[in-house]
Amino acid sequence: MTQARDNVEKIKKIKELIATYPTSPGVYIMKNAVEKIIYVGKAKVLRSRVRSYFNGNTHSAKTLSLISRIEKIEYILTQTEVEAFLLEASLIKKHRPKYNIRLKDDKNYPYIMMSMSDKFPRLYLSRKVKHDKNLYFGPFTSGLQVWETIRFLNRTFQLRDCNDHYFRNRTRPCLTHQIGNCTAPCVGLVDRERYLRDVEAAVLFLKGKDKAVLKIVKEKMLQAAAEERFENASKFRDSLEALKAILKKQAVINAMSEKDQDVIAFVGGDVGCTVEVLHVRGGKLLGSQPHFLPLVNPQSEEENPQDWLASFVNQYYVENMIPDEVLISVDLGRDILSLLTAVLTERRESKAIVRTGGGHTAKLVELAEKNAEEHYKNYTTRNARKTKGLEEIKEKLGLKDLPMRIECYDISNFQGAESVASQVVFEEGVPHKDSYRRYKIKTVQGANDFAMMKEVLSRRLAHTEEEYPNLIVVDGGRGQLSSAIEILKELGHTEIPVAGLAKARTLGKFNEAELKTSEERVFLPGRQNPITFPSNSAALQILVGIRDEAHRFAITYHRKLRENRSLESELDAVTGLGEKRKKFLLQRFSSLDELKYASAPEIAELPGFNIVLAERILLQLNEEVTAPGVADLSTAK
């Protein structure tokens, strides 16, 4: 009763505050009791939009859950609604609020970038599209596909593939030129004008200008033959045949348009929604990307596709390439389409159109919907198995709630040195990498796993802005489980369930084969006999998966610290290398081997370094190998 009365009072105060809000465009930011941002929204009229959350109870369950957690609302004014839309996307990307539509697949898909900002451009794989002088093509669904395309274009059009430092410091052609795959602009064997013609040919290929590219390569072949450079002519002939084969495989699905287009469609149900983005470049299909939105049910009468689909489009094109035209499978209304068009045009710095697909693009929309439906079916099948696994864990472990959030911790050290711990989180049975944490042990000296785990858990549970887990899994049997229970008791968190996971011992000491086949057992507080799961059960896969992931994450961090320590100790012996420059080297080079095989000019280019200091560093790290550009002082007289 008291809680309900407090809630009424809270909402009353919020309404009073909202009455003072301006009627300008802007972004509103909702926070919970611990000042954590839980929702970000944009509004054309701030006061009206925010007030709508507290007018009646005709909201979806998701919105009601959001409202119940709001303790504070802040706002940022903008000049226009377009600016508000742009700001909303950047704030969502930065803070990742719980109740916003978010792209759960955070992987940035690869693009091919032609570095037009360089005097002699080259091709790169890029995971981000920047507003610069360079040209971007894609996105592609496979990094391997990008590298294969780059290698093919470098070979066909004889473009450089060396990095800028290597390019600037060449004094003679490299092996790539000697085998006929580069025109060696680094040493002036080709002038810039001729080199840029080869760059233009590669760009035409990436733009899908088939006939122009084939004509250029054929002319190169004929010219080489006329000059009796028959080996080069045969290479161009092979490239010509390879180009024809590649172009033949590319399906033309929109012969009516040479524009770059993205087609967006969605399919969903009770468990969420799959949004499919089809990438069409010059009328040819490059590929598609599915994105699953768990907070959206498009079949619900309470959901408004206009709001969440517009939010998806806004967020998706923060870092992805904006095409000439975005086709959407549903009509979002004139106002929203105009707003999205203005937002994407602002980001692209050239005209971009967002419209409803139809007419000659109807087949594209149909194809996008078909892909969305297939990916949604695949997701729901996997999701059903994960849900079944979580229900089995709840039942067998006697948990009060479904373990929607499971956390696992692992300690890694070598004889008590460089002690670290990992925190791995599974949400809804799958890894939630945003919540992964790495801990460097601060208060424990020597190999004391109990004290280390106590430090880690106390630091973790002090973060009240993070939801507490429904289950903690520890790697080990009764001993490790007892330690975890004691630690949670000391920290005052006995309400959090904990379980231990360990392999059964069958023949005394394990060998590698036994480790792989030995039965996994789950230990529970107050229970003598462990619990076992069938080897093919989804429940066991979740538990073993989080334990193995925690171990991998801890070992990776531990190795990195050991490598840094090894590198640091080697650098201590270099005369003239102070702490500031040593720290810079540790940040610039990820391992001792990477620094050891760097060249002296490459190190000398770093801020605060010079060639003499670079030579000292390389001689200290690898005295038996003469560093590039360094005299072998060990034999000097």
C-alpha positions as CSV (number, residue, x, y, z in Angstrom):
1,M,0.0,0.0,0.0
2,T,2.8,2.4,0.9
3,Q,4.7,1.5,-2.3
4,A,1.6,2.3,-4.4
5,R,1.1,5.6,-2.6
6,D,4.8,6.5,-3.1
7,N,4.4,5.7,-6.8
8,V,1.4,7.9,-7.2
9,E,3.3,10.8,-5.5
10,K,6.3,10.2,-7.8
11,I,4.1,10.4,-10.9
12,K,2.4,13.5,-9.6
13,K,5.7,15.3,-9.1
14,I,6.9,14.2,-12.6
15,K,3.7,15.6,-14.2
16,E,4.2,18.9,-12.4
17,L,7.7,19.0,-13.7
18,I,6.6,18.2,-17.3
19,A,4.1,21.1,-17.2
20,T,7.1,23.4,-17.2
21,Y,8.8,21.8,-20.2
22,P,9.2,23.8,-23.4
23,T,7.2,23.2,-26.6
24,S,10.4,23.1,-28.7
25,P,12.0,20.1,-30.5
26,G,14.5,18.1,-28.5
27,V,15.5,14.9,-26.9
28,Y,14.2,13.6,-23.5
29,I,16.3,11.3,-21.3
30,M,14.6,9.0,-18.7
31,K,16.6,7.7,-15.8
32,N,16.0,5.2,-13.0
33,A,16.7,5.4,-9.3
34,V,20.4,5.0,-9.7
35,E,20.7,7.7,-12.4
36,K,21.1,5.1,-15.2
37,I,19.6,6.1,-18.5
38,I,16.8,3.6,-19.4
39,Y,15.2,5.4,-22.4
40,V,16.1,8.1,-24.9
41,G,13.4,9.6,-27.2
42,K,13.1,12.5,-29.6
43,A,10.1,14.9,-29.9
44,K,8.9,17.6,-32.1
45,V,7.1,19.1,-29.1
46,L,8.9,18.1,-25.9
47,R,6.1,18.8,-23.4
48,S,3.4,17.0,-25.3
49,R,5.5,13.9,-26.1
50,V,6.7,13.4,-22.6
51,R,3.3,14.0,-21.0
52,S,1.8,11.3,-23.3
53,Y,3.6,8.6,-21.2
54,F,1.5,9.6,-18.1
55,N,-1.9,10.1,-19.7
56,G,-4.0,6.9,-18.9
57,N,-3.0,3.2,-19.0
58,T,-3.4,2.4,-22.7
59,H,0.3,1.5,-23.0
60,S,1.9,-1.8,-23.9
61,A,3.5,-3.9,-21.1
62,K,6.9,-2.7,-22.1
63,T,6.0,1.0,-21.8
64,L,4.3,0.4,-18.4
65,S,7.4,-1.3,-17.2
66,L,9.4,1.7,-18.4
67,I,7.1,4.2,-16.6
68,S,7.3,2.2,-13.3
69,R,11.1,2.7,-13.3
70,I,11.3,6.3,-14.2
71,E,12.7,8.5,-11.4
72,K,14.0,11.4,-13.4
73,I,13.5,13.0,-16.8
74,E,16.0,15.4,-18.4
75,Y,15.9,17.0,-21.8
76,I,18.2,18.6,-24.4
77,L,16.7,21.3,-26.7
78,T,17.5,21.3,-30.4
79,Q,16.9,23.8,-33.2
80,T,14.9,21.3,-35.4
81,E,13.3,17.9,-35.3
82,V,16.1,16.6,-37.6
83,E,18.7,17.6,-35.1
84,A,16.7,15.9,-32.4
85,F,16.7,12.7,-34.5
86,L,20.4,12.9,-35.0
87,L,21.1,13.5,-31.3
88,E,18.8,10.6,-30.3
89,A,20.7,8.1,-32.4
90,S,24.1,9.1,-30.9
91,L,22.8,9.0,-27.3
92,I,21.3,5.5,-27.8
93,K,24.6,4.3,-29.3
94,K,26.5,5.7,-26.4
95,H,24.3,4.7,-23.5
96,R,22.5,1.7,-24.8
97,P,19.3,2.3,-22.8
98,K,17.4,-0.9,-21.8
99,Y,14.0,0.2,-23.2
100,N,15.1,1.6,-26.6
101,I,15.0,-0.3,-29.8
102,R,18.6,-1.4,-30.2
103,L,20.5,-3.3,-32.9
104,K,21.6,-6.4,-30.9
105,D,24.0,-7.4,-33.7
106,D,26.7,-4.8,-32.9
107,K,29.1,-6.2,-35.5
108,N,30.0,-3.6,-38.0
109,Y,29.8,-5.1,-41.5
110,P,32.9,-4.7,-43.7
111,Y,33.2,-2.2,-46.5
112,I,35.8,-1.7,-49.2
113,M,37.4,1.7,-49.0
114,M,39.4,3.4,-51.7
115,S,41.7,5.9,-50.0
116,M,41.2,8.8,-52.4
117,S,42.8,11.1,-49.7
118,D,46.2,9.5,-50.6
119,K,48.3,10.7,-53.5
120,F,48.4,7.1,-54.7
121,P,45.2,5.5,-53.4
122,R,44.9,1.9,-52.2
123,L,42.1,-0.4,-51.1
124,Y,41.3,-1.2,-47.5
125,L,38.8,-3.2,-45.5
126,S,36.9,-0.7,-43.3
127,R,34.3,-1.4,-40.6
128,K,33.1,2.2,-40.5
129,V,31.9,4.6,-43.1
130,K,33.3,8.1,-42.4
131,H,32.4,11.4,-44.0
132,D,35.8,12.0,-45.7
133,K,37.3,12.2,-49.1
134,N,37.5,8.4,-49.4
135,L,35.1,6.2,-51.4
136,Y,33.2,3.3,-49.6
137,F,31.6,0.3,-51.3
138,G,29.4,-2.3,-49.6
139,P,28.4,-3.4,-47.1
140,F,29.5,-7.0,-47.5
141,T,28.4,-9.9,-45.3
142,S,31.9,-11.5,-45.2
143,G,35.3,-10.1,-44.4
144,L,36.8,-13.0,-46.4
145,Q,34.8,-11.9,-49.4
146,V,36.2,-8.3,-49.0
147,W,39.8,-9.5,-48.8
148,E,39.4,-11.7,-51.8
149,T,37.9,-8.9,-53.8
150,I,40.7,-6.5,-52.8
151,R,43.3,-9.0,-53.7
152,F,41.6,-9.6,-57.1
153,L,41.4,-5.8,-57.8
154,N,45.0,-5.2,-56.8
155,R,46.2,-8.0,-59.1
156,T,44.0,-7.0,-62.0
157,F,44.6,-3.2,-61.9
158,Q,48.1,-3.4,-60.4
159,L,47.3,-1.2,-57.4
160,R,49.7,-0.9,-54.4
161,D,48.8,-3.1,-51.4
162,C,51.5,-1.8,-49.0
163,N,50.9,0.4,-46.0
164,D,51.7,4.1,-46.0
165,H,54.9,3.8,-43.9
166,Y,56.3,1.0,-46.1
167,F,55.3,3.0,-49.2
168,R,57.1,6.2,-48.1
169,N,60.3,4.4,-47.2
170,R,60.9,2.3,-50.3
171,T,64.0,2.8,-52.3
172,R,63.5,0.0,-54.8
173,P,60.6,-2.0,-56.1
174,C,59.3,-4.8,-54.0
175,L,58.5,-8.4,-54.9
176,T,54.8,-7.5,-55.8
177,H,56.1,-5.3,-58.6
178,Q,58.6,-8.0,-59.8
179,I,55.8,-10.5,-60.2
180,G,53.8,-8.0,-62.2
181,N,51.0,-7.2,-59.6
182,C,52.0,-3.5,-58.9
183,T,53.2,-0.6,-61.0
184,A,55.5,0.5,-58.2
185,P,54.4,4.1,-57.6
186,C,56.5,4.1,-54.5
187,V,59.7,4.5,-56.5
188,G,58.2,6.6,-59.4
189,L,57.9,3.8,-62.0
190,V,54.4,5.1,-62.8
191,D,53.2,8.7,-62.8
192,R,50.2,9.7,-60.7
193,E,47.9,10.3,-63.7
194,R,48.4,6.8,-65.1
195,Y,48.0,5.3,-61.7
196,L,44.7,7.1,-61.1
197,R,43.4,5.6,-64.3
198,D,43.9,2.2,-62.8
199,V,42.2,3.4,-59.6
200,E,39.3,4.6,-61.7
201,A,38.9,1.2,-63.3
202,A,38.8,-0.5,-59.9
203,V,36.2,2.0,-58.8
204,L,34.1,1.3,-61.9
205,F,34.2,-2.4,-61.1
206,L,33.0,-1.7,-57.5
207,K,30.2,0.5,-58.8
208,G,29.1,-2.3,-61.1
209,K,30.0,-0.6,-64.4
210,D,30.6,-3.9,-66.2
211,K,31.1,-2.8,-69.8
212,A,33.5,0.0,-68.9
213,V,35.7,-2.2,-66.8
214,L,35.8,-5.0,-69.4
215,K,36.7,-2.4,-72.1
216,I,39.6,-1.0,-69.9
217,V,41.1,-4.5,-69.2
218,K,40.8,-5.5,-72.9
219,E,42.6,-2.4,-74.0
220,K,45.4,-3.1,-71.5
221,M,45.7,-6.6,-72.9
222,L,45.9,-5.4,-76.5
223,Q,48.4,-2.7,-75.7
224,A,50.6,-5.2,-73.9
225,A,50.4,-7.5,-76.9
226,A,51.2,-4.7,-79.3
227,E,54.3,-3.8,-77.3
228,E,55.3,-7.5,-77.3
229,R,54.9,-7.7,-73.5
230,F,53.3,-11.1,-73.9
231,E,53.6,-12.2,-70.3
232,N,51.7,-9.1,-69.2
233,A,49.2,-9.6,-72.0
234,S,48.4,-13.1,-70.8
235,K,47.8,-11.8,-67.2
236,F,45.3,-9.3,-68.5
237,R,43.7,-12.0,-70.6
238,D,43.3,-14.1,-67.4
239,S,41.9,-11.1,-65.5
240,L,39.5,-10.5,-68.3
241,E,38.2,-14.0,-68.1
242,A,38.0,-13.9,-64.3
243,L,36.0,-10.6,-64.5
244,K,33.5,-12.1,-66.9
245,A,33.1,-15.1,-64.6
246,I,32.5,-12.8,-61.6
247,L,30.0,-10.6,-63.4
248,K,28.1,-13.5,-64.8
249,K,27.5,-14.8,-61.2
250,Q,26.1,-11.4,-60.0
251,A,22.3,-11.5,-60.3
252,V,20.6,-8.4,-61.6
253,I,17.4,-8.0,-59.5
254,N,16.5,-4.4,-60.4
255,A,17.4,-3.7,-64.0
256,M,15.2,-0.6,-63.9
257,S,17.7,1.2,-61.6
258,E,21.4,1.8,-61.3
259,K,21.0,3.5,-58.0
260,D,22.4,2.2,-54.7
261,Q,19.4,1.0,-52.7
262,D,18.6,-0.6,-49.3
263,V,15.3,-2.4,-48.9
264,I,14.0,-2.8,-45.4
265,A,11.2,-5.3,-44.4
266,F,10.2,-6.9,-41.2
267,V,8.4,-10.1,-39.9
268,G,7.7,-10.9,-36.2
269,G,5.5,-12.2,-33.5
270,D,5.3,-12.8,-29.8
271,V,9.0,-13.3,-29.2
272,G,10.2,-10.2,-31.2
273,C,10.8,-9.0,-34.7
274,T,13.3,-9.6,-37.5
275,V,14.2,-6.6,-39.6
276,E,15.9,-7.5,-42.9
277,V,18.1,-5.0,-44.8
278,L,18.7,-6.0,-48.4
279,H,21.7,-4.2,-50.1
280,V,21.3,-3.6,-53.8
281,R,24.1,-1.8,-55.6
282,G,23.7,-0.7,-59.3
283,G,20.7,-3.1,-59.6
284,K,22.7,-6.1,-58.2
285,L,22.1,-7.8,-54.9
286,L,25.2,-7.7,-52.7
287,G,23.6,-9.5,-49.7
288,S,21.3,-9.0,-46.7
289,Q,21.6,-8.4,-43.0
290,P,19.0,-9.6,-40.4
291,H,18.5,-7.8,-37.1
292,F,16.4,-9.2,-34.3
293,L,14.5,-6.7,-32.1
294,P,13.3,-8.6,-29.0
295,L,11.3,-5.6,-27.6
296,V,9.1,-5.4,-30.6
297,N,5.9,-7.4,-31.4
298,P,4.5,-6.1,-34.7
299,Q,1.4,-8.3,-34.3
300,S,0.4,-6.5,-31.1
301,E,-2.3,-3.8,-31.5
302,E,-0.3,-1.7,-29.0
303,E,2.8,-1.5,-31.1
304,N,3.3,1.3,-33.6
305,P,5.6,0.3,-36.5
306,Q,6.0,3.9,-37.4
307,D,7.9,4.7,-34.2
308,W,10.2,1.7,-33.8
309,L,10.9,1.2,-37.5
310,A,11.8,4.9,-37.8
311,S,14.1,4.5,-34.8
312,F,15.7,1.4,-36.4
313,V,16.4,3.3,-39.6
314,N,17.8,6.3,-37.7
315,Q,20.2,4.1,-35.6
316,Y,21.2,1.7,-38.5
317,Y,22.6,4.6,-40.6
318,V,24.8,6.1,-37.9
319,E,27.8,4.1,-39.2
320,N,26.5,2.2,-42.2
321,M,26.7,3.6,-45.7
322,I,23.7,5.6,-46.7
323,P,22.5,4.6,-50.2
324,D,20.8,6.8,-52.8
325,E,17.4,5.3,-51.8
326,V,16.0,3.4,-48.8
327,L,12.8,1.4,-49.6
328,I,10.6,0.4,-46.7
329,S,8.0,-2.3,-46.9
330,V,5.3,-0.4,-45.0
331,D,4.0,3.2,-45.3
332,L,5.4,5.2,-42.4
333,G,3.4,8.2,-43.3
334,R,4.4,11.4,-45.1
335,D,5.8,13.2,-42.0
336,I,8.1,10.4,-40.9
337,L,9.3,9.6,-44.4
338,S,10.1,13.3,-44.9
339,L,11.9,13.4,-41.6
340,L,14.0,10.3,-42.3
341,T,14.8,11.7,-45.7
342,A,16.1,14.9,-44.1
343,V,18.1,13.0,-41.5
344,L,19.8,10.7,-44.0
345,T,20.5,13.6,-46.4
346,E,22.1,15.5,-43.5
347,R,24.3,12.6,-42.6
348,R,25.2,11.8,-46.2
349,E,25.8,15.4,-47.2
350,S,24.0,14.6,-50.5
351,K,20.4,13.8,-51.4
352,A,19.0,10.5,-50.0
353,I,15.4,9.4,-50.4
354,V,13.4,7.3,-48.0
355,R,10.1,6.0,-49.4
356,T,7.7,3.1,-49.4
357,G,8.6,0.3,-51.8
358,G,6.2,-0.5,-54.6
359,G,5.8,-0.5,-58.4
360,H,8.9,-1.7,-60.1
361,T,10.5,-2.2,-56.6
362,A,7.7,-4.5,-55.4
363,K,9.8,-7.6,-56.1
364,L,12.7,-6.2,-54.0
365,V,10.3,-5.7,-51.1
366,E,8.9,-9.2,-51.5
367,L,12.5,-10.7,-51.5
368,A,13.3,-8.7,-48.3
369,E,10.2,-10.0,-46.6
370,K,10.9,-13.6,-47.7
371,N,14.4,-13.3,-46.1
372,A,13.0,-11.7,-43.0
373,E,10.5,-14.6,-42.6
374,E,13.2,-17.2,-43.0
375,H,15.5,-15.6,-40.5
376,Y,12.7,-15.1,-38.0
377,K,11.8,-18.8,-38.2
378,N,15.5,-19.7,-37.6
379,Y,15.6,-17.4,-34.6
380,T,12.4,-18.6,-33.0
381,T,13.6,-22.2,-33.4
382,R,16.9,-21.4,-31.6
383,N,15.1,-19.2,-29.1
384,A,12.6,-22.0,-28.2
385,R,15.6,-24.3,-27.5
386,K,17.2,-21.7,-25.3
387,T,14.0,-21.1,-23.4
388,K,13.6,-24.9,-22.9
389,G,17.1,-25.0,-21.5
390,L,16.5,-22.1,-19.1
391,E,13.3,-23.8,-17.9
392,E,15.2,-27.0,-17.3
393,I,17.9,-25.2,-15.3
394,K,15.2,-23.5,-13.2
395,E,13.4,-26.8,-12.5
396,K,16.5,-29.0,-11.8
397,L,18.3,-26.3,-9.7
398,G,15.1,-25.4,-7.9
399,L,15.3,-21.7,-8.8
400,K,12.6,-19.2,-7.9
401,D,12.8,-17.4,-11.3
402,L,13.8,-18.3,-14.8
403,P,17.6,-17.6,-15.0
404,M,17.3,-14.9,-17.7
405,R,20.6,-13.5,-16.5
406,I,23.4,-15.9,-15.6
407,E,26.9,-14.7,-14.5
408,C,30.1,-16.7,-14.3
409,Y,33.5,-15.7,-12.9
410,D,36.9,-17.1,-13.4
411,I,40.3,-16.3,-11.8
412,S,43.5,-16.6,-13.8
413,N,47.0,-16.1,-12.4
414,F,50.5,-17.7,-12.6
415,Q,51.9,-18.4,-9.2
416,G,50.0,-15.4,-7.9
417,A,51.4,-13.0,-10.5
418,E,49.3,-10.8,-12.8
419,S,46.1,-12.0,-11.2
420,V,43.0,-11.2,-13.1
421,A,39.3,-12.3,-13.2
422,S,36.6,-12.4,-15.8
423,Q,32.9,-11.8,-15.6
424,V,30.8,-13.3,-18.4
425,V,27.1,-12.8,-18.7
426,F,24.5,-14.8,-20.6
427,E,21.1,-13.2,-21.1
428,E,18.2,-15.4,-22.3
429,G,20.8,-18.2,-22.7
430,V,23.2,-16.4,-25.0
431,P,26.3,-14.3,-24.5
432,H,25.7,-10.6,-23.7
433,K,29.1,-9.1,-24.4
434,D,28.1,-5.6,-23.4
435,S,28.1,-6.9,-19.8
436,Y,31.4,-8.7,-19.9
437,R,33.9,-7.3,-17.4
438,R,37.6,-7.8,-16.8
439,Y,39.1,-7.3,-13.3
440,K,42.7,-6.7,-12.3
441,I,43.1,-8.0,-8.8
442,K,44.1,-5.1,-6.5
443,T,44.0,-6.2,-2.9
444,V,45.3,-9.7,-2.9
445,Q,49.0,-10.8,-3.0
446,G,49.9,-14.4,-3.9
447,A,47.7,-17.3,-5.0
448,N,44.6,-16.9,-2.9
449,D,41.6,-17.7,-5.1
450,F,39.1,-17.2,-2.2
451,A,40.3,-13.7,-1.4
452,M,40.4,-12.9,-5.2
453,M,36.9,-14.1,-5.8
454,K,35.7,-12.1,-2.7
455,E,37.3,-8.9,-4.1
456,V,35.7,-9.5,-7.6
457,L,32.2,-10.2,-6.3
458,S,32.3,-7.3,-3.9
459,R,33.3,-5.0,-6.8
460,R,30.7,-6.4,-9.1
461,L,27.8,-6.3,-6.6
462,A,28.7,-2.7,-5.7
463,H,27.4,-1.7,-9.1
464,T,23.7,-1.4,-8.3
465,E,23.0,0.1,-11.8
466,E,23.5,-3.4,-13.2
467,E,20.8,-6.0,-12.6
468,Y,21.7,-8.7,-10.2
469,P,22.0,-12.2,-11.7
470,N,19.3,-14.9,-11.4
471,L,22.1,-17.4,-11.1
472,I,25.9,-17.3,-10.5
473,V,27.9,-20.3,-11.9
474,V,31.3,-21.0,-10.4
475,D,33.9,-23.3,-12.1
476,G,34.5,-26.1,-9.6
477,G,32.9,-28.6,-7.2
478,R,31.9,-28.5,-3.5
479,G,35.0,-26.6,-2.4
480,Q,34.6,-23.7,-4.8
481,L,30.8,-23.7,-4.3
482,S,31.2,-23.4,-0.5
483,S,33.6,-20.5,-0.9
484,A,31.2,-18.6,-3.2
485,I,28.3,-19.2,-0.7
486,E,30.5,-17.9,2.1
487,I,31.5,-14.8,0.1
488,L,27.9,-14.0,-0.8
489,K,26.9,-14.4,2.8
490,E,29.6,-12.0,4.0
491,L,28.6,-9.5,1.3
492,G,24.9,-9.7,2.3
493,H,23.6,-11.3,-0.9
494,T,22.4,-14.7,0.1
495,E,19.3,-14.1,-2.1
496,I,21.4,-14.8,-5.3
497,P,21.4,-18.5,-6.2
498,V,24.8,-20.0,-6.9
499,A,25.8,-23.4,-8.4
500,G,29.2,-25.1,-9.1
501,L,30.0,-26.9,-12.4
502,A,32.7,-29.5,-12.5
503,K,33.7,-32.6,-14.5
504,A,33.5,-36.0,-12.8
505,R,36.7,-37.8,-12.0
506,T,36.7,-41.3,-13.3
507,L,40.3,-42.5,-13.5
508,G,42.1,-40.3,-11.1
509,K,44.2,-37.7,-12.9
510,F,42.7,-36.4,-16.1
511,N,44.3,-36.7,-19.5
512,E,43.1,-34.7,-22.4
513,A,40.8,-37.4,-23.8
514,E,39.1,-37.8,-20.4
515,L,38.5,-34.1,-20.1
516,K,36.5,-34.1,-23.3
517,T,34.4,-37.1,-22.5
518,S,34.0,-36.7,-18.7
519,E,30.5,-36.0,-17.4
520,E,29.7,-32.5,-16.2
521,R,28.1,-32.3,-12.8
522,V,26.3,-29.4,-11.1
523,F,26.7,-28.9,-7.3
524,L,24.1,-27.1,-5.3
525,P,24.1,-25.7,-1.7
526,G,22.9,-28.1,0.9
527,R,22.7,-31.1,-1.5
528,Q,25.1,-34.0,-1.2
529,N,24.8,-35.5,-4.6
530,P,25.5,-33.5,-7.7
531,I,22.9,-33.0,-10.5
532,T,23.6,-34.2,-14.1
533,F,22.0,-33.2,-17.4
534,P,21.8,-35.3,-20.6
535,S,24.9,-34.5,-22.8
536,N,22.7,-33.1,-25.6
537,S,20.4,-31.0,-23.4
538,A,20.1,-27.2,-24.0
539,A,20.5,-26.6,-20.3
540,L,23.9,-28.2,-20.2
541,Q,25.0,-26.4,-23.3
542,I,24.2,-23.0,-21.6
543,L,26.0,-23.9,-18.3
544,V,29.1,-25.3,-20.0
545,G,29.1,-22.5,-22.5
546,I,29.2,-19.8,-19.9
547,R,31.9,-21.6,-17.9
548,D,34.1,-22.1,-20.9
549,E,33.5,-18.5,-22.1
550,A,34.5,-17.1,-18.6
551,H,37.7,-19.3,-18.7
552,R,38.6,-18.1,-22.2
553,F,38.0,-14.4,-21.4
554,A,40.1,-14.6,-18.2
555,I,43.0,-16.4,-19.9
556,T,43.1,-14.0,-22.8
557,Y,43.3,-11.0,-20.4
558,H,46.0,-12.7,-18.3
559,R,48.2,-13.5,-21.3
560,K,47.9,-9.9,-22.5
561,L,49.1,-8.6,-19.1
562,R,52.0,-11.1,-19.0
563,E,53.1,-10.0,-22.5
564,N,52.9,-6.4,-21.6
565,R,54.9,-7.1,-18.4
566,S,57.5,-9.0,-20.4
567,L,57.8,-6.2,-22.9
568,E,58.0,-3.6,-20.2
569,S,60.9,-5.4,-18.4
570,E,62.8,-5.6,-21.7
571,L,62.3,-1.9,-22.3
572,D,63.6,-1.0,-18.8
573,A,67.2,-1.7,-20.1
574,V,67.0,0.8,-23.0
575,T,69.0,3.9,-22.2
576,G,67.0,7.1,-22.7
577,L,63.6,5.5,-22.7
578,G,61.5,7.1,-20.0
579,E,58.2,6.0,-18.5
580,K,56.1,8.2,-20.8
581,R,57.6,6.8,-24.0
582,K,57.7,3.3,-22.7
583,K,53.9,3.5,-22.0
584,F,53.4,4.8,-25.5
585,L,55.2,1.8,-26.9
586,L,53.0,-0.6,-24.8
587,Q,49.9,1.1,-26.2
588,R,51.1,1.1,-29.8
589,F,52.4,-2.5,-30.0
590,S,50.3,-5.3,-28.7
591,S,53.1,-7.8,-28.1
592,L,56.9,-8.1,-27.7
593,D,57.1,-9.9,-31.1
594,E,55.2,-7.1,-32.9
595,L,57.7,-4.5,-31.6
596,K,60.7,-6.8,-32.1
597,Y,60.0,-7.1,-35.8
598,A,59.1,-3.4,-36.4
599,S,61.5,-1.3,-38.4
600,A,63.6,1.5,-36.9
601,P,62.0,4.1,-39.2
602,E,58.6,2.9,-38.1
603,I,59.4,3.4,-34.4
604,A,61.2,6.7,-35.1
605,E,58.0,8.1,-36.6
606,L,56.2,7.8,-33.3
607,P,55.7,11.0,-31.3
608,G,58.8,11.8,-29.1
609,F,61.0,9.1,-30.7
610,N,64.0,9.4,-33.1
611,I,66.1,7.0,-35.2
612,V,68.8,6.7,-32.5
613,L,66.4,5.7,-29.8
614,A,64.6,3.3,-32.2
615,E,67.9,1.5,-33.0
616,R,68.6,1.1,-29.3
617,I,65.2,-0.4,-28.6
618,L,65.6,-2.9,-31.5
619,L,69.1,-3.9,-30.5
620,Q,68.0,-4.5,-26.9
621,L,65.0,-6.6,-27.9
622,N,66.7,-8.7,-30.6
623,E,70.5,-8.5,-30.5
624,E,71.0,-11.6,-32.6
625,V,69.0,-10.2,-35.5
626,T,70.1,-7.0,-37.3
627,A,67.1,-4.7,-37.2
628,P,66.1,-3.1,-40.5
629,G,68.2,0.0,-41.1
630,V,70.5,-0.7,-38.1
631,A,74.1,-1.6,-38.4
632,D,75.2,-4.8,-36.7
633,L,77.2,-3.3,-33.9
634,S,78.2,-6.6,-32.4
635,T,80.7,-7.2,-35.3
636,A,81.8,-3.6,-35.7
637,K,85.5,-2.8,-35.1
